[in-house]
Amino acid sequence: MPKIFIDVMSNLIRIFYDFTHTIGYPNYGLAIILFTASLRILMFPLSFSQAKSSKAMALLQPRIKKLQEQYKNDPAIMNREVQSLYKKYKVNPLTGCLPLLIQMPILISLFSAMKNYQYTGEGISFLWLPSMSEPDPTGIVLPAVVALSSFLQSKLTMAAQPSMGDQAAMMNKTMLYFMPLMLGWMTRGFAAGLALYWSTFNILGFLMQIIINASVNRSQKDMKEQVEADEKRAAEDAKKEEARRRREAARLRQEKKSNTQRSKVKEKKPAKENSSRGQALNFDDSEDAPDTDDGDDADY
């Protein structure tokens, strides 16, 4: 991370520390909490945009899966239909990634600034923490808060994301439990100032995620109703198409049966005519035979 970003974050922390001086309670712990809260508020529109895009993708995921199954042998048509679906509901999958790309440099530079920040002057202690530059003396309070807040925030965030395949879902579930434990363990060796920032960032993120999920659900209500109506209409159209195909298949079977019966009738008719002709010939022969015998008797 470029040093200029880290310096900017360090200067911002110093500005908030000076603000605590102004209000008559100079303290780095309070400055870190105020700075983290301000950062969270500034990042709220990005977080909301990301959550809104994820919710829209979650609503469209069943339709996308059906298209993938329907056109699994023709990727070109499948991609065209998926893009048409995005266009119809005005969804852009990239809008879910863009806010994250903007936030990551800020968070990484802030993490680096908090990790190496030099706490000088008064107010370096906060609550039970003797110094912001040393780890939590209890070794468990801040690490536990970091682990628990990370778990709660991740769980809420995953609930708003689109459903994934079995393998991806299993991996997400593993990360949901493993990552908070790992972060909590790592926090044991971090400076208390960094652990306090991380705890505050996660707790505020958890509270804001509740607000974001509720707001997104309300804002996406119309889209959800439209998607459900379209799915119902598509199911009805599929039933009608299936019924039409069955009627067509029944008609073709009836036609085939009728043609078969006509063919059998045509085959039987010549056979009957040949039989009648044979009987007529036999009758003529039987009439000629007695005349021949009478002639012979007369000569005799």
C-alpha positions as CSV (number, residue, x, y, z in Angstrom):
1,M,0.0,0.0,0.0
2,P,1.5,3.4,-1.0
3,K,2.8,5.4,2.0
4,I,0.7,8.4,1.1
5,F,-2.5,6.6,1.9
6,I,-1.2,5.4,5.2
7,D,-0.1,9.0,6.0
8,V,-3.5,10.3,5.1
9,M,-5.2,7.9,7.5
10,S,-2.7,8.7,10.3
11,N,-3.4,12.4,9.9
12,L,-7.1,11.8,10.1
13,I,-6.7,9.9,13.3
14,R,-4.7,12.9,14.6
15,I,-7.5,15.3,13.5
16,F,-10.1,13.3,15.5
17,Y,-7.7,13.2,18.5
18,D,-7.5,17.0,18.3
19,F,-11.3,17.0,18.2
20,T,-11.4,15.2,21.6
21,H,-9.1,17.9,22.9
22,T,-11.6,20.4,21.8
23,I,-14.5,18.8,23.6
24,G,-12.4,18.5,26.8
25,Y,-11.7,14.8,26.8
26,P,-8.4,14.1,25.0
27,N,-8.3,10.4,24.4
28,Y,-7.1,8.2,21.6
29,G,-9.6,5.5,22.3
30,L,-12.5,7.9,21.8
31,A,-10.8,9.4,18.7
32,I,-10.5,5.9,17.2
33,I,-14.2,5.2,17.8
34,L,-15.3,8.6,16.4
35,F,-13.1,8.1,13.4
36,T,-14.3,4.6,12.7
37,A,-18.0,5.7,13.0
38,S,-17.4,8.6,10.6
39,L,-15.7,6.2,8.1
40,R,-18.6,3.7,8.4
41,I,-21.1,6.5,7.7
42,L,-19.2,7.7,4.6
43,M,-19.0,4.1,3.3
44,F,-22.7,3.5,3.8
45,P,-23.7,4.4,0.3
46,L,-21.2,2.0,-1.2
47,S,-22.2,-0.8,1.2
48,F,-25.9,-0.2,0.4
49,S,-25.2,-0.3,-3.4
50,Q,-23.3,-3.6,-3.0
51,A,-26.1,-5.1,-0.8
52,K,-28.7,-4.0,-3.3
53,S,-26.9,-5.6,-6.2
54,S,-26.4,-8.8,-4.2
55,K,-30.1,-8.9,-3.4
56,A,-31.1,-8.4,-7.0
57,M,-28.8,-11.2,-8.1
58,A,-30.2,-13.4,-5.4
59,L,-33.8,-12.8,-6.8
60,L,-32.7,-13.6,-10.3
61,Q,-30.6,-16.7,-9.4
62,P,-33.4,-19.2,-9.8
63,R,-34.2,-17.8,-13.3
64,I,-30.5,-17.9,-14.2
65,K,-30.2,-21.5,-13.1
66,K,-33.1,-22.5,-15.3
67,L,-31.5,-20.8,-18.3
68,Q,-28.2,-22.5,-17.6
69,E,-30.0,-25.9,-17.5
70,Q,-32.1,-25.1,-20.6
71,Y,-29.2,-23.9,-22.7
72,K,-26.3,-26.0,-21.2
73,N,-25.4,-27.3,-24.6
74,D,-25.4,-23.8,-26.2
75,P,-23.4,-21.3,-24.1
76,A,-23.8,-18.5,-26.6
77,I,-27.6,-18.6,-26.4
78,M,-27.4,-19.0,-22.6
79,N,-25.2,-15.9,-22.2
80,R,-27.6,-13.9,-24.5
81,E,-30.6,-14.9,-22.4
82,V,-28.9,-14.1,-19.1
83,Q,-27.8,-10.7,-20.4
84,S,-31.4,-10.1,-21.6
85,L,-32.6,-11.0,-18.1
86,Y,-30.2,-8.5,-16.5
87,K,-31.4,-5.8,-18.9
88,K,-35.0,-6.5,-18.2
89,Y,-34.7,-6.0,-14.5
90,K,-32.0,-3.3,-14.8
91,V,-29.3,-5.4,-12.9
92,N,-25.6,-4.9,-13.4
93,P,-23.5,-7.7,-11.7
94,L,-20.4,-5.4,-11.7
95,T,-22.1,-2.9,-9.4
96,G,-21.7,-5.5,-6.6
97,C,-17.9,-5.6,-7.1
98,L,-17.2,-1.9,-7.6
99,P,-18.0,-0.7,-4.1
100,L,-15.8,-3.5,-2.7
101,L,-12.9,-2.4,-5.0
102,I,-13.3,1.1,-3.7
103,Q,-13.4,0.1,0.0
104,M,-10.5,-2.3,0.0
105,P,-7.7,0.3,-0.5
106,I,-9.2,2.5,2.3
107,L,-9.5,-0.4,4.7
108,I,-6.0,-1.8,4.0
109,S,-4.4,1.6,4.4
110,L,-6.3,2.3,7.6
111,F,-5.3,-1.1,9.0
112,S,-1.6,-0.3,8.2
113,A,-2.0,3.2,9.8
114,M,-3.5,1.8,12.9
115,K,-1.0,-0.9,13.2
116,N,2.0,1.4,13.1
117,Y,0.5,4.5,14.7
118,Q,2.6,6.3,17.4
119,Y,0.4,7.3,20.3
120,T,1.9,10.3,22.0
121,G,0.7,12.7,24.6
122,E,-2.1,12.3,27.0
123,G,-5.1,10.0,26.6
124,I,-3.3,6.9,25.5
125,S,-5.3,4.8,28.0
126,F,-8.9,3.9,27.5
127,L,-11.3,2.0,29.9
128,W,-9.3,-1.1,31.0
129,L,-6.6,-0.6,28.4
130,P,-3.5,1.0,29.8
131,S,-2.1,2.0,26.4
132,M,-3.3,2.0,22.8
133,S,0.1,0.9,21.6
134,E,0.1,-2.4,23.7
135,P,-2.1,-5.5,23.4
136,D,-5.2,-6.0,25.5
137,P,-3.8,-7.0,29.0
138,T,-6.7,-9.4,29.5
139,G,-5.8,-11.2,26.3
140,I,-9.4,-12.1,25.7
141,V,-11.9,-9.2,25.9
142,L,-11.0,-7.4,22.6
143,P,-10.1,-10.7,20.7
144,A,-13.5,-12.1,21.8
145,V,-15.3,-8.9,20.7
146,V,-13.5,-9.0,17.3
147,A,-14.3,-12.7,16.7
148,L,-18.0,-12.3,17.7
149,S,-18.6,-9.1,15.8
150,S,-16.9,-10.5,12.7
151,F,-19.1,-13.6,12.8
152,L,-22.3,-11.6,13.2
153,Q,-21.4,-9.2,10.4
154,S,-20.4,-12.0,8.0
155,K,-23.5,-14.0,8.8
156,L,-25.8,-11.0,7.9
157,T,-23.8,-10.2,4.8
158,M,-23.9,-13.8,3.5
159,A,-27.7,-13.8,4.1
160,A,-28.1,-11.0,1.5
161,Q,-25.9,-12.7,-1.1
162,P,-27.1,-14.9,-4.0
163,S,-27.2,-18.6,-3.5
164,M,-24.3,-20.5,-4.8
165,G,-23.4,-24.1,-5.7
166,D,-23.0,-26.7,-3.0
167,Q,-19.2,-26.5,-3.0
168,A,-19.1,-22.7,-2.8
169,A,-21.8,-22.8,0.0
170,M,-19.7,-25.3,2.0
171,M,-16.7,-23.1,1.6
172,N,-18.6,-20.0,2.7
173,K,-19.9,-21.8,5.7
174,T,-16.4,-22.9,6.7
175,M,-15.1,-19.4,6.3
176,L,-18.0,-18.0,8.4
177,Y,-16.8,-20.0,11.4
178,F,-13.1,-20.2,10.7
179,M,-12.3,-16.6,9.9
180,P,-13.7,-15.0,13.0
181,L,-11.8,-17.4,15.2
182,M,-8.6,-16.7,13.3
183,L,-9.1,-12.9,13.5
184,G,-9.8,-13.2,17.2
185,W,-6.6,-15.2,17.7
186,M,-4.5,-12.7,15.7
187,T,-6.0,-9.8,17.7
188,R,-4.3,-11.1,20.9
189,G,-1.0,-9.8,19.6
190,F,-2.2,-6.6,18.0
191,A,-2.0,-3.1,19.7
192,A,-5.1,-2.2,21.6
193,G,-5.7,0.7,19.3
194,L,-5.9,-1.5,16.3
195,A,-8.1,-4.1,18.1
196,L,-10.4,-1.3,19.3
197,Y,-10.7,0.0,15.7
198,W,-11.4,-3.5,14.4
199,S,-14.1,-4.2,17.1
200,T,-15.8,-0.8,16.5
201,F,-15.7,-1.3,12.7
202,N,-17.3,-4.7,13.0
203,I,-20.0,-3.7,15.5
204,L,-21.0,-0.7,13.5
205,G,-20.9,-2.9,10.4
206,F,-23.2,-5.4,12.0
207,L,-25.7,-2.7,13.0
208,M,-25.5,-1.0,9.6
209,Q,-26.0,-4.4,7.8
210,I,-29.3,-4.8,9.7
211,I,-30.4,-1.4,8.4
212,I,-29.1,-2.2,4.9
213,N,-30.8,-5.5,4.7
214,A,-34.2,-4.0,5.8
215,S,-33.8,-1.1,3.4
216,V,-32.8,-3.4,0.5
217,N,-35.7,-5.7,1.2
218,R,-38.2,-2.8,1.0
219,S,-36.6,-1.3,-2.0
220,Q,-36.5,-4.6,-3.9
221,K,-40.1,-5.5,-3.0
222,D,-41.4,-4.4,-6.4
223,M,-38.7,-6.3,-8.2
224,K,-39.4,-9.4,-6.1
225,E,-43.1,-9.2,-7.0
226,Q,-42.3,-8.7,-10.7
227,V,-39.9,-11.7,-10.7
228,E,-42.5,-13.9,-8.9
229,A,-45.2,-12.8,-11.4
230,D,-42.9,-13.5,-14.3
231,E,-42.0,-16.9,-12.9
232,K,-45.7,-17.7,-12.4
233,R,-46.5,-16.6,-16.0
234,A,-43.6,-18.6,-17.3
235,A,-44.8,-21.7,-15.5
236,E,-48.3,-21.3,-16.9
237,D,-46.9,-20.8,-20.4
238,A,-44.8,-23.9,-19.9
239,K,-47.9,-25.9,-18.9
240,K,-49.8,-24.6,-21.9
241,E,-47.0,-25.5,-24.2
242,E,-46.8,-29.0,-22.7
243,A,-50.6,-29.4,-23.2
244,R,-50.2,-28.2,-26.8
245,R,-47.5,-30.7,-27.4
246,R,-49.5,-33.5,-25.9
247,R,-52.5,-32.6,-28.1
248,E,-50.2,-32.5,-31.1
249,A,-48.7,-35.8,-30.2
250,A,-52.2,-37.3,-29.8
251,R,-53.3,-35.9,-33.2
252,L,-50.2,-37.4,-34.9
253,R,-50.9,-40.8,-33.3
254,Q,-54.5,-40.7,-34.4
255,E,-53.4,-39.7,-37.9
256,K,-50.9,-42.6,-38.0
257,K,-53.6,-45.0,-36.7
258,S,-56.0,-43.8,-39.4
259,N,-53.4,-44.1,-42.1
260,T,-52.6,-47.6,-41.0
261,Q,-56.3,-48.6,-41.0
262,R,-56.7,-47.2,-44.5
263,S,-53.7,-49.1,-45.7
264,K,-55.1,-52.3,-44.3
265,V,-58.4,-51.7,-46.0
266,K,-56.7,-51.1,-49.3
267,E,-54.7,-54.3,-49.0
268,K,-57.8,-56.3,-48.2
269,K,-59.8,-54.9,-51.2
270,P,-57.5,-56.2,-54.0
271,A,-57.4,-59.6,-52.3
272,K,-61.2,-59.8,-52.2
273,E,-61.4,-58.8,-55.9
274,N,-58.8,-61.5,-56.8
275,S,-60.8,-64.0,-54.9
276,S,-64.0,-63.1,-56.7
277,R,-62.3,-63.3,-60.0
278,G,-61.0,-66.8,-59.2
279,Q,-64.5,-67.9,-58.3
280,A,-65.8,-66.6,-61.6
281,L,-63.2,-68.5,-63.6
282,N,-63.9,-71.7,-61.7
283,F,-67.6,-71.3,-62.5
284,D,-66.9,-70.9,-66.3
285,D,-64.7,-74.0,-66.3
286,S,-67.4,-76.0,-64.6
287,E,-70.0,-75.0,-67.3
288,D,-67.7,-76.0,-70.2
289,A,-66.8,-79.4,-68.8
290,P,-70.3,-81.1,-69.1
291,D,-70.6,-80.1,-72.8
292,T,-67.4,-81.9,-73.6
293,D,-68.6,-85.0,-71.9
294,D,-72.0,-85.0,-73.7
295,G,-70.3,-84.8,-77.1
296,D,-68.1,-87.8,-76.3
297,D,-71.1,-89.9,-75.3
298,A,-72.9,-89.1,-78.5
299,D,-70.0,-90.2,-80.6
300,Y,-69.7,-93.3,-78.6
